[in-house]
Amino acid sequence: MMTLWKTMKYTQNLTAQERHVVDYILQQPQAVFAYNAQQLARLTLTSASTIVRLCQKLGMNGYPDFQLKLALELPPEQRQYGMLESVKAAGVEGHLQTISDVYDEAFVETRRMCIPSVMQKVIEWVKEARRIDIYGSDSNYHTAELACARWNEIGLTAIAQNNANHHYLSSPHMEPSTLSFIISHTGRNHSMLDIARTLKSNGRRTVALTVHGSPLADLCDYTLSTYAQRPGTLGKMYSMMSAQYLFDVLYAGTMPKAVDAENQMGNEETL
């Protein structure tokens, strides 16, 4: 599938004015987010109707749709600014499309980074665990709560934690099969690193949900890589959806155990 950027470069059925606008955008893409259609028309010595007609030839519904699609294709160092500007300029329809695009990108990129063999091993650990602890601070704590709620519904004991309980973490009586997940978007959160170090020193099973190659990833047994964008509100949204996606995959992988146990109980009741 051809990207919008490539479509602009290689589309042939453009008028001289439309080609002039395209060349301007290719050289100065930030102008698309800094100006509305009328302002961009003045900068390119064309008309607003030319801008709208160009957007339609490129397969867009209009200028706001063009802004959103272009923002998603910018390099990482430019994307965050573009996304924020397009969100500010868009109405409800634009917001619906923007958030849908953010979710789609977070899921697709997280899936691309996922290593099936690692995911399978973590699923096996979840099935073996007598207890699951999920550590996360701020918004990550709410992600942990949701993941725990789902596992608790199918009979697995899962508890969300937002700080370090060193007495518990260091307890020699902790069940050996206890599995700890540690969430950090950057992998540099001091409290999460402290938790990971304590668990590692006591030989506990740990899985990080963080960016690849971060300090937290280095401390844990396995890492499920999350998709991180540039810092900012939308950047956090990418990471949150990425982590939620990974927990949902783990949840789906552990459901057969819960279903089998439920079926076994049902069979015993009928005997």
N, C-alpha and C positions, 0 to 999 in steps of 0.2 A: 504494500500500500504506500503510495507516494505521500510524503509529508507536505504540509502547507508550504514550508520553505522551498522545497524542490518544485512544487507546483508553480510558485511565483517565478522561479528561475526559468522553467522550461515551457510554460504555457505559451502557445503560439498565437491564439486568436485574440490578441489584445490590440487595442487602438494605440496610436502613438502616445496619447495622453495617459492611458492606462499603463503602458510600459514605462513611461516617465515616473509615475507614482510608484510602481513596483521597484524600479531602480533606486528611488529615494529611500524606500523602506528597507531594502536589502543593505543599504549603506548606513542607515540610521534607524534601526528597529525600535529604539526606545521612543521615537516620535509617535509611534502608534499608541502608546500608553499615556504620553504626555498631552496629547491633543485629541479633540473630538473630530468627527468627519469634516465639519466645516473649517476648522482650524488647519487640519492637514491639507485640505483643498487649497487654502490660501498659501500655505508654505510651498506647495507644488505647482502653484499657478494653474490649478484646474478648478473643478466645481465639486460640490458635495454629491451631486448625482453621479459624477464620474467615479468617486470613491465607492459609493454604494453599488454601482454597476460592476466595478472591479471585484468587490467582495462576492457578489453573486456569481460572477464568472469563475471565481476560485472555489465555488462550492459552499460558500457561507450564506447564512440567512440574512446577514447584514453586518454593519461595522462592529457592533458589540460582540457578535459571535466571532468575527475575525480577530478581535483583540484577545479573546479568551483562547482560541486555538493557537495563535502565535505565541502567547505567553507560555503555553505548555511545551513548545518546541525550542524555546530559547536555551542557551547554555546555562548550566547551574548558577554561574555568577550573575546572570541577568534575570533568571526566571522568577526569583522571589519578588523582585521589584515589579516585574510585569504582571504577575498574578495579583499582587496587592492592588495595583492600579486598576486592573480590569475589574476586580471585585468592587472597588469603590465606585466605579463608573456604571456598573451593571445594575439592572433592576432585579425583581424576583426571578424572572425567567433566566437571566444571566447567572444569578446565584445558584439556581437549580443545576445549570449546566456545569458551572465551575466546580462545585462540590462533587458532582458526579465524576468529573474528569480527575479530580484529586484522588478520589477513592479508587477509580480504575487504575491510575498510574501506581498508586501505593500497592495494590494487590498484584498487578502484573510484575512490577519490579521485585517485590518480595518473593513471588513465586520463582522468578528467574534466578535469584540468589540462593534459593533453598536447595540443600543437598539431601536428596531422598534417603540415603543411607544413614545420615545423621538424624534426620527426622524420625526414621524408623527406630533407631536406638533409643531416642528420647521417649517415644511412645511406649516402648518396652519398659523403660524405667517407670513411667507413669503407672502402667499396669501392675508393676511389682510393688509400688510404694504403698505403705500403710498410711502415710500422711504426705501431703503436698503443701509446701510453704511457697508463697509468691511474694517477693519483696519489691516494692516500688514506692517512690515518693511523688507527691503532687499528683499530676494527671495520671502518672503511671500506677499509682495506688488504686485509682478507680478502674483501670484496666485489669489490675490484679483481682479486685473485688468481683468483677463480672466473670472472669475466668473461673474463680473459685465457686461462684454461685452455680455455674453450669455443671462443674464436676460434682458438687455436693448434691445436685438434683439426681444424679445417676449413681449415688452411693459412694463416691470417693470423698475422703476427708481432705478438704483443701482450705487453707487459711491465708488470708491476705495480711501482709505485714508492711508497715510504713517506717519502721525504725529497727535498730538492732537491740535485741534482748540478749546480752552477752552470757547471762546465766544459762539461758535456754540453748543458745548456739554452741556453748562449750560443754554442755551436759554430757557426761559419759553414758547416760541412760537414754539418750536420743535413739529412737528406732533406727537401725542401720539403713533401712530401706527408704527413710525419709528423703524426699526429693525437693530441692530448693531451686526455684526460678528467681532470677534477679534481673529486673528491667531497668535499663538506663539508656536514654536516647543517644547520649554522647559517649557512654562508657567511662565517664570520668567523674561521676557523682561520688563525692568522698564517702558518704554514709553507705552507699551500695558497695563501694570497693572495700570498705571496712568489713562489711558482712561477708563478702566473698572470701576475704583473707582468713577470717575466723573459721568459716566453714571448711575451707581448704586445709587449714592447719589441723583440723579434727577429722579429716578424711571423709567429709560428707559429699554426697552427689550434688553437683551444681550445674545449672544450665543458664547461660546468659542470653537475654534478648537485647541485643545492642548492635552497634556498627562493627563490621569486621575490622580486626586489627587494633581494637581499642584496649586500654589497660584492663577493663573488666573481662573482655573476651579472653585475654591471656591468663586470667586467674581461674576460669571455670573449665569444667571437664568438656562441655560442648557449648557451642555458640549457634544460636538461630539468628541469622543476620536480619536486622530491620532496615528499612529503607529510610534514609534521612536526607531531607532537603536542607536548604540554607536556613539559618536561624530566623525565627519569627513565628507569627501565629500560624501561618499555613504550613511552615516547616514542621511544627509540632503535630499538626493534623496528619501529615504523611506518616510520621513515626507512630502515632497512636493507632492509626488504621493498620499499619504494618504489623505491629505487635498483636493487635486483636485478631488479625488474619492468622497468624502463627498459632495462637491459642485455639482458635476455632478448628484448625487442622488437627492439632493434638487431641482436641475434644472428640472430633469425628473418629480419630484413630483408636480412642479408648471406649467408644460406645459399644462395639461388639462384646467386650467383656461384661459390660453392664446388662446388655440385652440377654446374653447367655445366662447370667446369674438370675435374671428375672424369669426367664423361661424355665430354668431348673426349679425355681421355687414354685412356679405354677404347676409343673408336672408332679412335684411332691404332694401338692395339695389335692390333686386329683386321684392319687393312689389310695 
